[in-house]
Amino acid sequence: MKTIWTAAAIGLLACGAQAATLIGDEVTFECTNCGPPSSDTFIVTDGLGPEISPFSQWNVDVEEDTLLAEWTFDATIIDVVWIWSDLDFGTGITGASFDPSSTWGTLGSLSFTSDSVTYINDGGENTVSVGDYLLINIETSQVPLPASSLLLLGGLGAAAFFRRAAGRSTRG
């Protein structure tokens, strides 16, 4: 019987919660107040550089749990609004924060829904230089155990119960 319970415990550990990722997902990036407004949809790749370069003026890169916008020109800008949407983590976004390494934009504001992050540069940072970037960390909850894991545990428990019950009836 110990073997059955050991197998069940190993099975549950192997099916434990895992961090969600955006790699391979289709994501949309919008700049709603650019002239003209832009909207691009792309597939998130792992470590291959930026997925898009809107107007050839900045790079947008999405990784497992971060959003990056990096400037490729010097300019004065006012009230940039960027929206990353279709961020399908499975369990939803629970938070978004500025990465402390960011060289621009941290005076702006962030908001999020379960599948999108919006950045508004409303904090007075109107000058950007080549190489300035904004890095946003995305927080998600862990992926829950699949329901089949609980069914497996219940089945193994029932098998152990009936095995034990059968052993008692043959002795007595």
C-alpha positions in Angstrom: 0.0 0.0 0.0 2.9 2.3 0.6 3.9 1.8 -3.0 0.5 3.1 -4.2 0.7 6.2 -2.0 4.3 6.9 -3.0 3.3 6.7 -6.7 0.4 9.1 -6.1 2.6 11.6 -4.4 5.2 11.5 -7.2 2.4 11.9 -9.7 1.1 15.0 -8.0 4.5 16.5 -7.7 5.2 16.0 -11.4 1.9 17.8 -12.2 2.6 20.7 -9.9 1.9 24.3 -10.7 4.0 25.9 -13.4 4.7 29.5 -14.3 2.7 30.7 -17.3 4.5 32.0 -20.4 3.7 34.1 -23.5 6.2 32.4 -25.7 4.5 31.2 -28.9 1.3 33.2 -28.2 -0.2 35.8 -30.5 -0.2 39.3 -28.9 -1.4 42.7 -30.1 0.4 45.9 -29.5 -1.4 49.3 -30.0 -0.3 52.9 -29.9 -3.6 54.7 -29.7 -2.4 58.2 -29.9 0.4 57.9 -32.4 0.1 59.8 -35.6 -1.4 57.7 -37.2 -2.5 55.2 -34.5 -1.0 51.8 -35.0 -2.0 48.2 -34.1 0.2 45.2 -34.8 -0.3 41.5 -34.0 2.7 39.2 -33.7 3.8 35.9 -32.3 6.0 36.1 -29.2 9.4 34.5 -29.8 12.0 33.5 -27.2 15.1 35.7 -27.1 15.2 36.6 -30.8 15.0 40.3 -30.3 12.1 42.7 -30.8 8.9 41.3 -32.4 7.9 44.6 -34.0 9.3 48.1 -34.7 6.4 50.5 -35.1 7.1 53.4 -37.5 10.8 52.3 -37.3 11.0 54.5 -34.2 11.0 52.1 -31.3 11.2 48.3 -30.7 8.6 46.3 -28.9 9.7 43.0 -27.4 7.6 40.6 -25.3 9.2 37.8 -23.4 7.9 35.1 -20.9 6.7 37.7 -18.4 8.0 41.1 -19.5 7.1 43.8 -21.9 9.8 46.0 -23.4 9.6 49.2 -25.4 13.0 50.6 -26.5 13.5 53.9 -28.3 15.6 53.9 -31.5 15.5 57.7 -32.0 15.9 61.0 -30.1 12.6 62.8 -29.8 10.2 64.9 -27.8 6.9 63.0 -27.2 3.7 63.8 -25.4 1.2 61.4 -23.7 2.2 58.1 -25.3 -0.5 55.4 -24.8 0.6 51.8 -25.4 -1.6 48.7 -25.0 -0.4 45.1 -25.0 -3.5 42.9 -25.3 -4.3 39.2 -25.9 -1.8 38.3 -23.2 -3.1 34.8 -22.5 -1.4 33.5 -19.4 -4.3 31.0 -18.7 -4.9 32.2 -15.2 -4.8 36.0 -15.9 -2.6 38.9 -15.0 -2.6 39.8 -11.3 -0.2 42.7 -11.5 2.1 44.9 -13.6 5.1 47.0 -12.4 7.9 49.0 -13.8 11.3 47.2 -13.7 13.8 49.3 -11.8 16.3 49.1 -14.6 14.1 51.1 -16.9 15.7 54.3 -18.2 12.5 56.1 -19.3 8.8 56.1 -18.6 8.6 55.1 -14.9 6.8 58.4 -14.1 3.9 57.2 -16.3 1.0 55.0 -15.2 0.3 51.3 -15.6 -3.1 49.6 -15.5 -4.0 46.0 -16.4 -6.8 43.6 -16.9 -6.7 39.8 -16.9 -5.3 39.8 -20.4 -3.9 43.3 -21.2 -1.5 45.9 -19.9 -1.8 49.6 -20.7 0.9 52.2 -20.3 0.3 56.0 -20.3 3.2 58.4 -20.3 1.3 61.0 -18.3 4.2 61.7 -15.9 6.1 64.5 -17.7 8.9 62.4 -19.3 8.7 64.0 -22.7 12.3 63.6 -24.0 13.7 60.2 -25.1 17.1 59.3 -26.5 18.3 56.3 -28.5 18.5 53.3 -26.2 16.1 54.6 -23.6 13.7 51.8 -22.6 10.7 50.9 -20.5 10.6 47.4 -19.1 7.3 46.2 -17.5 7.2 43.1 -15.3 4.0 41.1 -15.5 2.7 39.1 -12.5 0.5 36.1 -12.8 -0.9 33.4 -10.5 0.5 29.9 -10.9 -1.2 27.5 -13.3 -3.5 25.3 -11.1 -3.1 21.5 -10.9 -5.1 19.8 -13.6 -8.4 18.2 -12.4 -7.1 14.8 -13.7 -4.5 14.8 -11.0 -7.1 14.8 -8.3 -9.0 12.1 -10.1 -5.8 10.0 -10.3 -5.2 10.5 -6.5 -8.8 9.5 -5.8 -8.6 6.4 -8.0 -5.3 5.3 -6.3 -6.9 5.8 -2.9 -9.9 3.7 -3.9 -7.7 1.0 -5.2 -5.7 0.9 -1.9 -8.9 0.8 0.1 -10.4 -2.1 -1.9 -7.0 -4.0 -1.8 -6.9 -3.7 1.9 -10.6 -4.7 2.3 -10.0 -7.7 0.1 -7.0 -8.7 2.2 -9.1 -8.6 5.4 -11.9 -10.7 4.0 -9.5 -13.5 3.0 -8.0 -13.7 6.5 -11.2 -13.9 8.4 
